[in-house]
Amino acid sequence: MNKLILPVAIFFSVLIAGKASEHFGLEGSWKIGLLCVVAAAVQIAVTRFQRLQQQKVQR
């Protein structure tokens, strides 16, 4: 189950960011850049969260 958290989080965050960028009228490379930044930020956040949870269990 934990292996599905990252892809699902990235999927929904990129979906929401895409809808927001359409609402604000971003097009082309700006929209793609925003989606890439959102995906990278979510990956970093989820990975850090999972790592912290794993460290708590080991202690």
C-alpha positions as CSV (number, residue, x, y, z in Angstrom):
1,M,0.0,0.0,0.0
2,N,2.8,2.4,0.8
3,K,4.2,2.0,-2.7
4,L,1.0,3.5,-4.2
5,I,1.1,6.7,-2.1
6,L,3.7,8.5,-4.2
7,P,2.1,7.9,-7.7
8,V,-1.4,8.7,-6.4
9,A,-0.2,11.9,-4.7
10,I,1.7,13.0,-7.9
11,F,-1.3,12.2,-10.1
12,F,-3.8,14.2,-8.0
13,S,-1.5,17.1,-7.4
14,V,-0.6,17.4,-11.1
15,L,-4.3,17.1,-12.0
16,I,-5.2,19.9,-9.6
17,A,-2.3,22.1,-10.7
18,G,-3.3,21.5,-14.3
19,K,-6.9,22.7,-13.6
20,A,-5.6,25.7,-11.8
21,S,-3.2,26.6,-14.6
22,E,-6.1,26.4,-17.1
23,H,-8.1,28.6,-14.9
24,F,-5.3,31.3,-14.8
25,G,-4.7,30.9,-18.6
26,L,-1.2,29.5,-18.6
27,E,-0.3,27.9,-21.9
28,G,2.6,25.9,-23.4
29,S,5.9,25.7,-21.7
30,W,4.7,27.6,-18.6
31,K,2.0,25.0,-17.9
32,I,4.4,22.1,-18.5
33,G,7.0,23.8,-16.2
34,L,4.5,24.3,-13.5
35,L,3.3,20.7,-13.6
36,C,7.0,19.5,-13.5
37,V,7.7,21.7,-10.4
38,V,4.5,20.5,-8.7
39,A,5.4,16.8,-9.4
40,A,9.0,17.3,-8.1
41,A,7.8,19.1,-4.9
42,V,5.2,16.4,-4.2
43,Q,7.8,13.6,-4.7
44,I,10.2,15.3,-2.3
45,A,7.5,15.9,0.3
46,V,6.1,12.4,0.2
47,T,9.5,10.8,0.2
48,R,10.6,12.8,3.3
49,F,7.3,12.0,5.0
50,Q,7.7,8.3,4.4
51,R,11.4,8.4,5.5
52,L,10.4,10.1,8.8
53,Q,7.7,7.5,9.4
54,Q,10.1,4.7,8.8
55,Q,12.6,6.2,11.2
56,K,10.0,6.5,13.9
57,V,9.1,2.8,13.5
58,Q,12.8,1.8,13.8
59,R,13.3,3.6,17.1
